[in-house]
Amino acid sequence: MLKDFSTIVLYIMIIEIKIPSPGESISEVEIADWLVEDGSYVQKDQEIAEIESDKATLPLIAEKAGAVKILIEAGETAAVGVVACTIDTEADAPADLPEKKEEPKAEKSIPEAEQTATATSNSSEPVSGNSQTIKATPLARKLMEENNLNADDIINGLRKITKSDVENVLHQASVVQAVPGKERSREVSREKMSSLRRKVSERLVAVKNETAMLTTFNEVDMTAIMELRKKHQKSFIEKHGLKLGFMSFFTKACALALQSFPKINSQIEGNEIVTPEYIDIAIAVQTDKGLMVPVLRNVESLGIAETEIYIAEIAKKARAFRITPEEMSGGTFTITNGGVFGSLLSTPILNPPQSGILGMHNIVERPVALNGQVVIRPMMYTALSYDHRIVDGRESVSFLVKVKELLESPHKLLFEGADPEKTLLGL
């Protein structure tokens, strides 16, 4: 009986942290990285590892405070439900363990003038140490003083120097100080492809092999939207707490155009063409681990402000790798913006099983003919790639022309794409 009681006590002391399920169709994941060392003390609700599937990256959370014992190494794959690590809740906490403080609530964006004043009041100050003069924020200085730490203690405790760190420094020195006759590095680096990167690669190859993809191009005069943003940007920030971008206009314009040309909102299932009555637009977001495509639901029912807020929230989650598989599935159309990286023109690749994807590009001032005169206008090339198996050339070209008209006359977005004057007159 005493032995059984000891076993129960030991079980209570040791908490098993199992690999959660990222989604119904996913049975295996990869431990992308451990955020804590084996044997280290962790706090309750602390993120201790990153788990990566072929659809998303999710955190592994410590359910209790205690000493962690890692059972699956980083880079290894494991089935959902397997114990990734254990936590000894009876382990003694380190004496220098900082108290867990509540994170301040997110505030809305503040005007530029206020940001400047805040930055001045929170400016960094130099802290003591044997290294070069290093600046620290007032909060960091206070925490260091409370714990009798200087700059060297912080730098030395941040991380270990690895072989790659030394090689990077040597490589930089060889580039800067290279002289004729001096031996240069010829080494190469290798890294394992993540599950997310492998899945994206497979899907891209499948698109080229399994669809009849074709691309049509047009250009948009961005003058009206740029003037609208400039005129109302300050008021928009004050009311909604974020800047008004271009993506919300393109998303709304595409939603209206898709209602006029529903085949581009369709997909093939077996021998059938399935056309949803709703419009779920996926927005391509570039992250450190590859392309992620979260989905905005029922865009046809959203206004510009609602769309802008929706895009900002879901893009932030994607870049932080906190997006769920459900939030990246079920899109009916996709928009990708290569213009943020300086792309002037490109051919976007379909996001299967969707039949259409719109590519946005860089805005460049170019001479154009307007009313018989040559004027300088901010122009953007747009590209629509579509599956020619179910979308005809007339529909694809007409769709892109419709998007162009709505963006060049953004007031039409308020009237479901109709001309306001004709609507007023009942024409």
PyMOL commands that set and color helices and strands:
alter all, ss='L'
color gray80, all
select helices_A, chain A and resi 2-13+112-121+138-146+151-158+163-176+195-210+223-240+247-260+262-265+299-301+304-319+325-328+338-341+393-408+410-415+420-425
alter helices_A, ss='H'
color red, helices_A
select strands_A, chain A and resi 14-18+28-34+41-42+47-52+57-61+66-70+77-79+83-88+125-127+134-136+213-221+267-269+272-274+281-283+285-287+290-292+295-296+333-337+356-360+363-370+373-387
alter strands_A, ss='S'
color yellow, strands_A
deselect
rebuild
show_as cartoon
